[in-house]
């Protein structure tokens, strides 16, 4: 394995950890060191030498704690193995993932497909969007936000109350960005305790990847709207894996508790109540299944004009970037650049790693300069002056 492949795997693993939590990401960077306890720890807070009986009590306490932790770790390992087995089993059922776990509306692919057509118009899009109630609500809510509100000549806010008004206000070019973004935000996992920041960082990653892909596509001469849509939706598989993980964790733990109760295993029964979802297990299944699941779900969308499925397939197959079609290459470059930016913001990547990582994604000339000061957090929509 080359040095470039090594750093790419390292960054992938580190980034998966960051999505779960900053502390976990730091643990992937900083290696634990064994440090001998200094002699002064054999004293209490007043500096008094501990009696032999006190030393023995402390040793016994540490041994008990170690035994309990080892016992919990063993149970956690057993739960993790069963959890991974059930996740792998359920990920094969693409229809259930698509229709129930994520809940992709049947009309959404039609909406995405109609927008690039030259003859597309608000009149053609409106009846399709109208069949997706949450999208109607989100669009109207969005255009009434303070940053988008319009006012009349007297400075009075003009409220937008209908779907037609919202669509007309945004316009076709903005809708090509807004609709994929609202869809992805709708699907984000909501309950991820004890890792509450997952949905925040996953949204930041999807938005940053989409905007990075759009910039790279503009430099490389690839369709920017398709690049944005692919960048936005390429992590839909990760959403499915995360949702499945937290749903199945409760199921697996509940089954284990029932089994322990029926077998009268009191120690196991009590310990199972203390076990929480494992960040490391979640990171492992995300790295193993996210891209392939995205590939399955995007194929299932059966898009006819927004041709993102072949590109997603190449990325999910981990083809060498030089062998990829242009849109797949843009996705690899855009998502990798955003991973670098997010890691850099949290001081989780050093300069040498960054140089090697960015060199490996073979950015087109001028792309890094275009991305250097780019805002990768906001859509930055453009509107024609009335």
N, C-alpha and C positions, 0 to 999 in steps of 0.2 A: 504494500500500500504506500502511495506517495505521501510526501509531507502535506501536499495540498488536500488530498483526500482525508488525511488525519485531521486537519484543522476544520474541514467542512463537517465531518462527523461530530467533532467537538462542539462546534457552534450550533449544530442542530440540536444536540443534547442539552446544551446550555440554554438555548432559547426555549425548548419545551419546559425546562425547569422554571424559567422566568415567567412563562404563562401561568404556571401554578402559583408561584410566590417568589418574592425577591430573596427571602432567606434560603430557600431551596436552591436558587440559582447561585447564590454566593457559595453554597456548599460544594457546588460542582467546580468552582474556581479555586477555592482554598482547600488544600489538603490538610487533613487532621494530623497533628503531630503528637506523639506520645511524650508527655512531660512528666518527669518524676516529681512526686509531691515533695516540696521542701520540708526540711526538718521542723520549721516553726509551726507547721500545721498540726504538730503533735501537742500544741498548746491551745488552751481555750482563749476566749476574747480578752481575758485579763492577764494573759501571759503565763498562767499557772500551768505547770507540768501536769499532764493528765495521768491519773492513776491507772494501774494495770487493768482494773475492772472496767474503767471507762473506755480504755483503748479497745478492750475485747468487745464491749457493747457497740462501739462504733464499727468494728470489723464485722460483727454479726449483722448490724443494720445494712452495711454495704453489700454483704453476701446475700441477704434477703432481697434487697433491691435488685441486685444483679440476677438472682434467680427469677424474680417476678418479671423483669424485663425480658429475659431469655424466653420465659414461658409465653409472654405476650407476643414476642417476635415470631415464635414458632406458630402460634395461632394465626397471626397476621399473614405469615407466609402461606399457610394452608388456605386461608380465605382468598388471598391474591391469586393462587393457582386456579381455584374454582371460578373466581371472577373472570380471569383471562379466558378460561375455557368457554364460559357462557357468552362472553362478549364476541369471541370468534364465531361462535355458533349463530348468534343473532345478526351479526353484520352481513351474513350471506343473504338474508331476506331483504333484498333491496326495496321491494314494494312496501313492506312495513316501515322501513326507515323513511322512505320517501313520503308516504301518505299519512303516517301516524306519528312517528318519532319526531320528524322535522315538520311535517304538515305543509308540503308545498302545494299551493292551489293549482288546480288543473289549468287555469287560464294564465298563470304567470309566464310560462314559456311562450305563449302566444303574444303576450304584451312585449316581452323582450325581443321576440322575432319581428314584430311589426315596426318597431321604432327605426331600424336602419333602412327601411324601404323608402325609396325616393318619393313614392306617393303617400307616405305616412302623413297623418294629420291628427290633430287633437280629436276631431270628430270620429276617426276610426279607432283611436285608442280608448276613448272614454267608455264605450259600452263594455269593453273587456275589463278595464280597471274597476268599473262599477260592480262587477261580480265578486270582487275581493274586498269585503267590508273593512278589514283592518287597514288595507292599503289606502282606501278612500279616507278613512279617519286620519291616518298618519300624514297623508299629503295635505289635507286641510289644516291640520294642526301645525305642520311645518311652515306653510306659507303665512300663518298668522303669528309666527314667532317674531319677537322684536326686531331681529336682524333683517327680516324679509318684508316686514309690513310696509304697505304703501300708504301715502297720505294724500289728501286732496289739496287744493290751493290754499286752503285755510289751515292746513296742518292737521286736520282731523283724520284719524286712522280709518282706512277703508277696509272693513272686515271681509274676509273671503269665506263664504258660507256654502258654496257648491263645488262639486268635483270639477265641473267644466271651468269655473273661474280659477281653481287651483292649477289645473293642467295648463290653461292658457297663460297664467301668470308665470309658470316655470318655463314653458316652451319645450320643444322637442329635444334640443341639444342638452339642456339641463336634466330632462327626464331620463336620458340615457345613463346618467350618473346616479340620479336620485333614487330611481326605482330599484336597481340592484342593491344599493346601500340600505334602503328601508327594509327590503326583504331580508338581508343578512342580519340586520339589527333585530328584526322580529324573531328570528330563529335562535338567537343567542341563549345559551342555558342560563336559567335564572337562579336555581338553587344548587350551589356548589360548596356548601360548608363542609369542612373548615377552611376552604380556599376561596374567599369571597371576591377576590380580584380577578378571577379567571375571565369573567365576561368582559371586564373593563379592558384587560390586555388583549383579549382575542379581538375585540372591536377595534382597538388601536392597530393591531397587526393587519386586520383585513383592510381597513381604510388606508393605512400606510402602504400596504402592498399594492392596492388598486391604484393609488395616486402615483406610486413609483412606476408601476407598469405603464400607466398612461404617458408619463414623461419619457420613459425609455422608448416606447412605441413611436412617439412623435419624432424622436431623434433617429430611430432606425427605419422610419418609413413604413411602419405597421399600423393597421387600423387601431386608433387610440381608444375608441368606444368599446371595441371587443376586448382589448387589453385590460381596460378598466373593469369590465364585467367579469372577466376571468380572474383578475386579481382579487376582486371582491368575493367571488363565489368559490375560489379554490380551497378555502378552509371549511366548506360546508361539511366535509367528512369529519373534520376535527370536532365540529359541533355534535355530530351524531355519536362519535366515540365518547365524548364527555358526558352527554346526556345518558347514554347507555351505562357508562361506568357508575354514575351516582345512583341511577335507578336500580341497577343490578347489585350494587354494594349492599343496599338495604335488604334486598331479597336474599342474597347469599348469607348475610349475617343473621337474618331472621330464621332461615332454615337451620343454620348452625346452632343457634340458641335453642330452637325446638328439639333438635337432635340431642344436645347436651342435657336438656331437661328430661327427656324421655329415658336417657341412659343414666340419669342421676349422677352426672359428672358435675358436681357443685363448683369445683374450682374453675373448670372451663366455662360453665354457665355464667359465673360472675365476671370472669375476665373478658368474655365476648362483648359484654356491655360497655367496656372501656375502649374497645378498638374503634378507631376512626378510619375514614378513607385514607389510603396511602398515596402520597404525592408521587413516590417513586413508581408505584404500579401504574398510576394514571399516566405518568410521563412515558413509561414503556409502551403502553397500548396506543398512546397518541402517535409515537414515532413509528410504530409498527403498522398501524392501520389507517391513519388519517388520509394520506394522499390517495390510496387505492379506493377508499370509501368515497372520497370526493369524485374520483373518476367514475365510479358506478352511478352516483347520484346525478352527475352532470350528463352522463350518457342517457340516464332514465328521463331527463328533461326533453330529450329528442328535439333539440333546437335545430331549425332548418336554415336560418339565415345568420344567426350569431354563432359562427363556427368555432366554438371553443372546446368542444369535446375531444377532437384529435390532439390538440395541444395538451390538454389535461392528461390524456392517456400517456403521452410521451414523458411528461414530468413524473407521473406515477410509476412509470417503468424505470425511472432513474437512468435514462439514456445519457450518454456524454453530451454536454451542452453543445459541442461543435456539430453533433449529428442531429440536433433538434430542428424542427421547422421554426420559422421566425417567431410565431406567436408563443410557442412553448419556450423558446429561448428568452423572450421578453418576460414571461412569467417567472422563470428561474432567476433572472437578473433583478426584476422588481421586488420579488418576495425576499430574496437574499439581501438586497440592499436595505430593505426595511428592517430585517432582523438585525443587521449590523447597526443601524441607527438606534434601535431600541436597546440593544446591548450596550452600545456606547453611552446612551443617556443614563444608564444605571451603572456605568463603570465596570462592565462585566467582560470587556474585550480590550486587549492591549494593542498597541500600534503594530507590532509585528504580526499578530494574529489577523488584524484587520487588513493589512496589506496583502497577506497571503490569501485570505478569504476572498477579497474583492478581485484580486488578480485571477482567481479561479473561475469567476462567473463571466469573464470576457466581455465586459461592458462595451457597447459601441462607442466610438470616438465622440466625445462631447457629452455623453450621458451623465458621467459623474459630476461634471461642472454644472449641468442643468439641475441635478438633484441636490447639490451641496447645500443650498440655502432654501430649498423648497419646503413649503408647509405640507407635511404629510398627515395632518390631523383633521383638516377641514376640507369640505368639497370646493369651497371658493367658486361658487356659481357665478356665471356672468349673465347680465340682463341687458337687453336693449333699452336705450332711453326712449321714453314716450315723447 
